[in-house]
Amino acid sequence: MRSADLENKKTALAGHIRREIKSLAKEFTGARKVTINKLREISEKEVYKSALHPRLKTSMRTMALFLFERNMMITTLHN
């Protein structure tokens, strides 16, 4: 596992502070819609399924994958 970025360098480098809030909100809303649509396609039982993470060796739920995907999408939009 890598150490926490307590200075939030990725966010600073992405230049969010210089962007208009409407633009940021629009991108966030788009990423959220994609995630929500994917969640609607799976059953509640599937949301709570888990598997062993290959590197971390901890149990991860399907929900964690969606959160990771959303974070990666937002990061990609700003790099």
N, CA, C and O atoms as CSV, one atom per row, in Angstrom:
chain,resi,resn,atom,element,x,y,z
A,1,MET,N,N,0.833,-1.162,0.000
A,1,MET,CA,C,0.000,0.000,0.000
A,1,MET,C,C,0.889,1.241,0.000
A,1,MET,O,O,1.960,1.243,0.607
A,2,ARG,N,N,0.453,2.266,-0.665
A,2,ARG,CA,C,1.241,3.497,-0.683
A,2,ARG,C,C,0.776,4.441,0.425
A,2,ARG,O,O,-0.329,4.311,0.950
A,3,SER,N,N,1.625,5.371,0.760
A,3,SER,CA,C,1.285,6.296,1.846
A,3,SER,C,C,0.217,7.292,1.399
A,3,SER,O,O,0.041,7.548,0.208
A,4,ALA,N,N,-0.473,7.834,2.361
A,4,ALA,CA,C,-1.535,8.808,2.090
A,4,ALA,C,C,-0.924,10.126,1.628
A,4,ALA,O,O,0.141,10.528,2.096
A,5,ASP,N,N,-1.602,10.781,0.716
A,5,ASP,CA,C,-1.181,12.088,0.221
A,5,ASP,C,C,-1.845,13.159,1.084
A,5,ASP,O,O,-2.901,13.682,0.726
A,6,LEU,N,N,-1.236,13.478,2.199
A,6,LEU,CA,C,-1.819,14.426,3.145
A,6,LEU,C,C,-1.844,15.848,2.606
A,6,LEU,O,O,-2.594,16.686,3.106
A,7,GLU,N,N,-1.040,16.128,1.601
A,7,GLU,CA,C,-1.024,17.464,1.005
A,7,GLU,C,C,-1.969,17.563,-0.184
A,7,GLU,O,O,-2.130,18.638,-0.763
A,8,ASN,N,N,-2.597,16.439,-0.553
A,8,ASN,CA,C,-3.567,16.396,-1.645
A,8,ASN,C,C,-2.962,16.925,-2.951
A,8,ASN,O,O,-3.568,17.744,-3.642
A,9,LYS,N,N,-1.766,16.447,-3.273
A,9,LYS,CA,C,-1.017,16.929,-4.436
A,9,LYS,C,C,-1.743,16.677,-5.755
A,9,LYS,O,O,-1.742,17.537,-6.636
A,10,LYS,N,N,-2.372,15.490,-5.899
A,10,LYS,CA,C,-3.061,15.189,-7.157
A,10,LYS,C,C,-4.167,16.198,-7.447
A,10,LYS,O,O,-4.341,16.633,-8.586
A,11,THR,N,N,-4.898,16.558,-6.425
A,11,THR,CA,C,-5.973,17.533,-6.614
A,11,THR,C,C,-5.389,18.890,-6.984
A,11,THR,O,O,-5.903,19.566,-7.876
A,12,ALA,N,N,-4.320,19.290,-6.307
A,12,ALA,CA,C,-3.685,20.573,-6.614
A,12,ALA,C,C,-3.137,20.574,-8.035
A,12,ALA,O,O,-3.303,21.553,-8.764
A,13,LEU,N,N,-2.486,19.485,-8.433
A,13,LEU,CA,C,-1.931,19.394,-9.777
A,13,LEU,C,C,-3.019,19.374,-10.852
A,13,LEU,O,O,-2.792,19.832,-11.972
A,14,ALA,N,N,-4.176,18.857,-10.523
A,14,ALA,CA,C,-5.288,18.815,-11.484
A,14,ALA,C,C,-5.861,20.201,-11.736
A,14,ALA,O,O,-6.580,20.403,-12.715
A,15,GLY,N,N,-5.554,21.159,-10.869
A,15,GLY,CA,C,-5.977,22.536,-11.071
A,15,GLY,C,C,-7.443,22.798,-10.777
A,15,GLY,O,O,-8.031,23.721,-11.342
A,16,HIS,N,N,-8.042,22.004,-9.903
A,16,HIS,CA,C,-9.462,22.190,-9.588
A,16,HIS,C,C,-9.764,23.594,-9.086
A,16,HIS,O,O,-10.834,24.136,-9.363
A,17,ILE,N,N,-8.847,24.177,-8.361
A,17,ILE,CA,C,-9.074,25.502,-7.774
A,17,ILE,C,C,-9.241,26.568,-8.857
A,17,ILE,O,O,-9.889,27.590,-8.631
A,18,ARG,N,N,-8.657,26.328,-10.033
A,18,ARG,CA,C,-8.740,27.299,-11.120
A,18,ARG,C,C,-9.930,27.054,-12.040
A,18,ARG,O,O,-10.184,27.851,-12.943
A,19,ARG,N,N,-10.652,25.980,-11.827
A,19,ARG,CA,C,-11.777,25.637,-12.701
A,19,ARG,C,C,-13.080,26.189,-12.158
A,19,ARG,O,O,-13.228,26.429,-10.959
A,20,GLU,N,N,-14.018,26.386,-13.068
A,20,GLU,CA,C,-15.335,26.862,-12.660
A,20,GLU,C,C,-16.105,25.715,-12.012
A,20,GLU,O,O,-16.029,24.571,-12.460
A,21,ILE,N,N,-16.837,26.030,-10.965
A,21,ILE,CA,C,-17.586,25.022,-10.221
A,21,ILE,C,C,-18.607,24.315,-11.113
A,21,ILE,O,O,-18.865,23.124,-10.938
A,22,LYS,N,N,-19.186,25.046,-12.067
A,22,LYS,CA,C,-20.171,24.432,-12.966
A,22,LYS,C,C,-19.538,23.316,-13.790
A,22,LYS,O,O,-20.157,22.273,-14.001
A,23,SER,N,N,-18.326,23.525,-14.249
A,23,SER,CA,C,-17.607,22.526,-15.040
A,23,SER,C,C,-17.302,21.288,-14.196
A,23,SER,O,O,-17.512,20.158,-14.638
A,24,LEU,N,N,-16.806,21.510,-12.981
A,24,LEU,CA,C,-16.507,20.398,-12.085
A,24,LEU,C,C,-17.766,19.615,-11.733
A,24,LEU,O,O,-17.755,18.384,-11.719
A,25,ALA,N,N,-18.843,20.326,-11.452
A,25,ALA,CA,C,-20.101,19.675,-11.099
A,25,ALA,C,C,-20.642,18.861,-12.269
A,25,ALA,O,O,-21.175,17.770,-12.070
A,26,LYS,N,N,-20.509,19.380,-13.484
A,26,LYS,CA,C,-20.977,18.667,-14.670
A,26,LYS,C,C,-20.214,17.355,-14.855
A,26,LYS,O,O,-20.817,16.320,-15.138
A,27,GLU,N,N,-18.897,17.396,-14.696
A,27,GLU,CA,C,-18.080,16.185,-14.832
A,27,GLU,C,C,-18.414,15.169,-13.737
A,27,GLU,O,O,-18.528,13.972,-14.000
A,28,PHE,N,N,-18.566,15.660,-12.523
A,28,PHE,CA,C,-18.917,14.779,-11.416
A,28,PHE,C,C,-20.275,14.126,-11.656
A,28,PHE,O,O,-20.440,12.927,-11.430
A,29,THR,N,N,-21.248,14.916,-12.114
A,29,THR,CA,C,-22.592,14.405,-12.373
A,29,THR,C,C,-22.555,13.332,-13.461
A,29,THR,O,O,-23.236,12.312,-13.351
A,30,GLY,N,N,-21.771,13.556,-14.499
A,30,GLY,CA,C,-21.640,12.564,-15.573
A,30,GLY,C,C,-21.050,11.258,-15.069
A,30,GLY,O,O,-21.543,10.179,-15.396
A,31,ALA,N,N,-19.990,11.361,-14.268
A,31,ALA,CA,C,-19.358,10.157,-13.709
A,31,ALA,C,C,-20.310,9.438,-12.766
A,31,ALA,O,O,-20.348,8.207,-12.737
A,32,ARG,N,N,-21.071,10.191,-12.003
A,32,ARG,CA,C,-22.032,9.598,-11.067
A,32,ARG,C,C,-23.143,8.871,-11.820
A,32,ARG,O,O,-23.561,7.788,-11.410
A,33,LYS,N,N,-23.626,9.453,-12.917
A,33,LYS,CA,C,-24.680,8.812,-13.714
A,33,LYS,C,C,-24.220,7.473,-14.275
A,33,LYS,O,O,-24.977,6.503,-14.273
A,34,VAL,N,N,-22.992,7.420,-14.751
A,34,VAL,CA,C,-22.434,6.166,-15.270
A,34,VAL,C,C,-22.433,5.109,-14.170
A,34,VAL,O,O,-22.852,3.974,-14.395
A,35,THR,N,N,-21.967,5.480,-12.992
A,35,THR,CA,C,-21.914,4.553,-11.865
A,35,THR,C,C,-23.308,4.090,-11.455
A,35,THR,O,O,-23.531,2.895,-11.261
A,36,ILE,N,N,-24.233,5.011,-11.324
A,36,ILE,CA,C,-25.602,4.667,-10.920
A,36,ILE,C,C,-26.248,3.739,-11.943
A,36,ILE,O,O,-26.925,2.782,-11.568
A,37,ASN,N,N,-26.045,4.009,-13.227
A,37,ASN,CA,C,-26.614,3.135,-14.264
A,37,ASN,C,C,-26.049,1.724,-14.179
A,37,ASN,O,O,-26.779,0.752,-14.377
A,38,LYS,N,N,-24.779,1.602,-13.890
A,38,LYS,CA,C,-24.175,0.273,-13.740
A,38,LYS,C,C,-24.739,-0.430,-12.508
A,38,LYS,O,O,-25.017,-1.628,-12.547
A,39,LEU,N,N,-24.905,0.310,-11.423
A,39,LEU,CA,C,-25.456,-0.283,-10.207
A,39,LEU,C,C,-26.889,-0.768,-10.413
A,39,LEU,O,O,-27.290,-1.776,-9.830
A,40,ARG,N,N,-27.652,-0.069,-11.226
A,40,ARG,CA,C,-29.037,-0.466,-11.494
A,40,ARG,C,C,-29.121,-1.781,-12.257
A,40,ARG,O,O,-30.147,-2.459,-12.216
A,41,GLU,N,N,-28.065,-2.137,-12.942
A,41,GLU,CA,C,-28.049,-3.363,-13.739
A,41,GLU,C,C,-27.757,-4.617,-12.918
A,41,GLU,O,O,-27.950,-5.729,-13.408
A,42,ILE,N,N,-27.302,-4.457,-11.695
A,42,ILE,CA,C,-26.970,-5.639,-10.889
A,42,ILE,C,C,-27.928,-5.760,-9.706
A,42,ILE,O,O,-28.542,-4.785,-9.271
A,43,SER,N,N,-28.033,-6.967,-9.210
A,43,SER,CA,C,-28.945,-7.227,-8.093
A,43,SER,C,C,-28.315,-6.792,-6.768
A,43,SER,O,O,-27.105,-6.588,-6.670
A,44,GLU,N,N,-29.162,-6.659,-5.768
A,44,GLU,CA,C,-28.665,-6.300,-4.436
A,44,GLU,C,C,-27.697,-7.366,-3.931
A,44,GLU,O,O,-26.702,-7.057,-3.276
A,45,LYS,N,N,-28.001,-8.609,-4.242
A,45,LYS,CA,C,-27.131,-9.715,-3.825
A,45,LYS,C,C,-25.725,-9.555,-4.441
A,45,LYS,O,O,-24.715,-9.802,-3.781
A,46,GLU,N,N,-25.685,-9.139,-5.705
A,46,GLU,CA,C,-24.393,-8.952,-6.376
A,46,GLU,C,C,-23.594,-7.794,-5.791
A,46,GLU,O,O,-22.365,-7.849,-5.744
A,47,VAL,N,N,-24.282,-6.749,-5.346
A,47,VAL,CA,C,-23.602,-5.597,-4.753
A,47,VAL,C,C,-22.818,-6.016,-3.515
A,47,VAL,O,O,-21.742,-5.484,-3.244
A,48,TYR,N,N,-23.359,-6.967,-2.770
A,48,TYR,CA,C,-22.726,-7.378,-1.517
A,48,TYR,C,C,-21.791,-8.573,-1.662
A,48,TYR,O,O,-21.232,-9.041,-0.670
A,49,LYS,N,N,-21.614,-9.070,-2.877
A,49,LYS,CA,C,-20.638,-10.140,-3.090
A,49,LYS,C,C,-19.245,-9.584,-2.845
A,49,LYS,O,O,-19.005,-8.385,-2.983
A,50,SER,N,N,-18.331,-10.473,-2.481
A,50,SER,CA,C,-16.960,-10.026,-2.268
A,50,SER,C,C,-15.981,-11.047,-2.833
A,50,SER,O,O,-16.323,-12.204,-3.078
A,51,ALA,N,N,-14.763,-10.580,-3.029
A,51,ALA,CA,C,-13.684,-11.437,-3.518
A,51,ALA,C,C,-12.387,-10.957,-2.883
A,51,ALA,O,O,-12.295,-9.830,-2.396
A,52,LEU,N,N,-11.408,-11.816,-2.896
A,52,LEU,CA,C,-10.111,-11.478,-2.317
A,52,LEU,C,C,-9.330,-10.590,-3.283
A,52,LEU,O,O,-9.116,-10.953,-4.440
A,53,HIS,N,N,-8.911,-9.434,-2.798
A,53,HIS,CA,C,-8.089,-8.532,-3.597
A,53,HIS,C,C,-6.720,-9.189,-3.767
A,53,HIS,O,O,-6.104,-9.568,-2.772
A,54,PRO,N,N,-6.226,-9.334,-5.004
A,54,PRO,CA,C,-4.981,-10.068,-5.235
A,54,PRO,C,C,-3.738,-9.471,-4.583
A,54,PRO,O,O,-2.851,-10.212,-4.161
A,55,ARG,N,N,-3.661,-8.162,-4.496
A,55,ARG,CA,C,-2.471,-7.538,-3.911
A,55,ARG,C,C,-2.640,-7.273,-2.424
A,55,ARG,O,O,-1.729,-7.531,-1.638
A,56,LEU,N,N,-3.797,-6.762,-2.037
A,56,LEU,CA,C,-4.018,-6.388,-0.641
A,56,LEU,C,C,-4.369,-7.570,0.250
A,56,LEU,O,O,-4.232,-7.512,1.472
A,57,LYS,N,N,-4.827,-8.650,-0.393
A,57,LYS,CA,C,-5.208,-9.871,0.346
A,57,LYS,C,C,-6.308,-9.594,1.364
A,57,LYS,O,O,-6.330,-10.178,2.447
A,58,THR,N,N,-7.209,-8.704,1.004
A,58,THR,CA,C,-8.368,-8.422,1.843
A,58,THR,C,C,-9.632,-8.609,1.016
A,58,THR,O,O,-9.599,-8.543,-0.213
A,59,SER,N,N,-10.728,-8.841,1.691
A,59,SER,CA,C,-12.003,-9.023,1.024
A,59,SER,C,C,-12.515,-7.681,0.515
A,59,SER,O,O,-12.533,-6.696,1.253
A,60,MET,N,N,-12.928,-7.646,-0.746
A,60,MET,CA,C,-13.441,-6.416,-1.350
A,60,MET,C,C,-14.833,-6.686,-1.903
A,60,MET,O,O,-15.059,-7.699,-2.564
A,61,ARG,N,N,-15.766,-5.776,-1.630
A,61,ARG,CA,C,-17.126,-5.907,-2.152
A,61,ARG,C,C,-17.223,-5.298,-3.550
A,61,ARG,O,O,-16.394,-4.481,-3.950
A,62,THR,N,N,-18.246,-5.714,-4.275
A,62,THR,CA,C,-18.511,-5.147,-5.595
A,62,THR,C,C,-18.586,-3.630,-5.505
A,62,THR,O,O,-18.084,-2.928,-6.383
A,63,MET,N,N,-19.208,-3.126,-4.452
A,63,MET,CA,C,-19.356,-1.681,-4.281
A,63,MET,C,C,-18.002,-0.975,-4.314
A,63,MET,O,O,-17.901,0.130,-4.847
A,64,ALA,N,N,-16.978,-1.581,-3.763
A,64,ALA,CA,C,-15.650,-0.965,-3.754
A,64,ALA,C,C,-15.136,-0.776,-5.177
A,64,ALA,O,O,-14.447,0.204,-5.461
A,65,LEU,N,N,-15.464,-1.702,-6.069
A,65,LEU,CA,C,-15.055,-1.584,-7.460
A,65,LEU,C,C,-15.681,-0.347,-8.097
A,65,LEU,O,O,-15.011,0.379,-8.831
A,66,PHE,N,N,-16.953,-0.104,-7.824
A,66,PHE,CA,C,-17.613,1.070,-8.382
A,66,PHE,C,C,-17.004,2.350,-7.846
A,66,PHE,O,O,-16.855,3.322,-8.587
A,67,LEU,N,N,-16.653,2.368,-6.581
A,67,LEU,CA,C,-16.037,3.560,-6.008
A,67,LEU,C,C,-14.667,3.799,-6.619
A,67,LEU,O,O,-14.298,4.937,-6.909
A,68,PHE,N,N,-13.906,2.709,-6.818
A,68,PHE,CA,C,-12.594,2.818,-7.440
A,68,PHE,C,C,-12.738,3.322,-8.874
A,68,PHE,O,O,-12.002,4.208,-9.308
A,69,GLU,N,N,-13.694,2.746,-9.605
A,69,GLU,CA,C,-13.910,3.142,-10.995
A,69,GLU,C,C,-14.263,4.623,-11.090
A,69,GLU,O,O,-13.757,5.336,-11.957
A,70,ARG,N,N,-15.121,5.073,-10.206
A,70,ARG,CA,C,-15.512,6.480,-10.207
A,70,ARG,C,C,-14.307,7.376,-9.933
A,70,ARG,O,O,-14.120,8.391,-10.603
A,71,ASN,N,N,-13.495,7.004,-8.955
A,71,ASN,CA,C,-12.320,7.799,-8.625
A,71,ASN,C,C,-11.334,7.841,-9.786
A,71,ASN,O,O,-10.742,8.882,-10.068
A,72,MET,N,N,-11.160,6.698,-10.461
A,72,MET,CA,C,-10.265,6.646,-11.606
A,72,MET,C,C,-10.813,7.502,-12.749
A,72,MET,O,O,-10.048,8.173,-13.441
A,73,MET,N,N,-12.117,7.483,-12.947
A,73,MET,CA,C,-12.734,8.273,-14.006
A,73,MET,C,C,-12.508,9.758,-13.757
A,73,MET,O,O,-12.143,10.502,-14.668
A,74,ILE,N,N,-12.726,10.177,-12.537
A,74,ILE,CA,C,-12.536,11.589,-12.186
A,74,ILE,C,C,-11.080,11.982,-12.335
A,74,ILE,O,O,-10.777,13.058,-12.849
A,75,THR,N,N,-10.173,11.118,-11.888
A,75,THR,CA,C,-8.746,11.383,-12.010
A,75,THR,C,C,-8.344,11.492,-13.480
A,75,THR,O,O,-7.571,12.374,-13.854
A,76,THR,N,N,-8.874,10.588,-14.312
A,76,THR,CA,C,-8.563,10.593,-15.733
A,76,THR,C,C,-9.046,11.874,-16.407
A,76,THR,O,O,-8.363,12.421,-17.273
A,77,LEU,N,N,-10.215,12.346,-16.012
A,77,LEU,CA,C,-10.745,13.574,-16.593
A,77,LEU,C,C,-9.856,14.771,-16.327
A,77,LEU,O,O,-9.866,15.739,-17.089
A,78,HIS,N,N,-9.089,14.711,-15.252
A,78,HIS,CA,C,-8.304,15.877,-14.836
A,78,HIS,C,C,-6.816,15.737,-15.090
A,78,HIS,O,O,-6.029,16.586,-14.671
A,79,ASN,N,N,-6.426,14.673,-15.773
A,79,ASN,CA,C,-4.982,14.497,-16.082
A,79,ASN,C,C,-4.727,14.695,-17.536
A,79,ASN,O,O,-3.585,14.589,-17.983
